[in-house]
Amino acid sequence: MARITKNGTGGAVKISADGSTYETIAEIRSWSVDESADTVEDTNMGSDGVRSYKTTHKTWSGSADIYIAFNDGDTSEQLTEEDNVAALASMTVGTTYFFKFYPDDSTASFESYNGTGIVTGISRSQAHDGMAEMSITIQGNSALT
């Protein structure tokens, strides 16, 4: 089995409102997905003074940082980002989406982390010496596969 390492220049995030048609979020800067599991203590008198635990609920959360891209009105180009710009502009806090996080932009053949999540935060910013940016925070609402 060959080992493949990834650099930070090829990741992608895809999003879908209905789980059937996914669109790649354009101008992605970075993304992260964090998984965790709750535990409960099940130590008893026969545990020889060593605490023990059981796993209960699993969860995940994620975020994506994006450069905000706007269609410049040039209709001579076939801009696939047009739909992405519309999707990002209409994204609202509290809405559930289907997400696919890819460590590589060759999304057909490489590993991805997939799950349904609720958008819990949207932050938009612009500095006089920087890019227009947007950050999205996501709370997982399904298993992460």
Buried (B, 14 or more C-beta within 10 A) or exposed (E): EEEEEEEEEEBBBBBBBEEEEBBBBBBBBEBEBEBEEEEEEEEEEEEEEEEEEEEEEEBBBBBBBBEBBEEEEEEEEEBEBBEBBEBBEEBEEEEBBBBBBBBBEEBEEBEBBBBBBBBEEEEEEEEEEEEBBBBBBBBBEEEBE
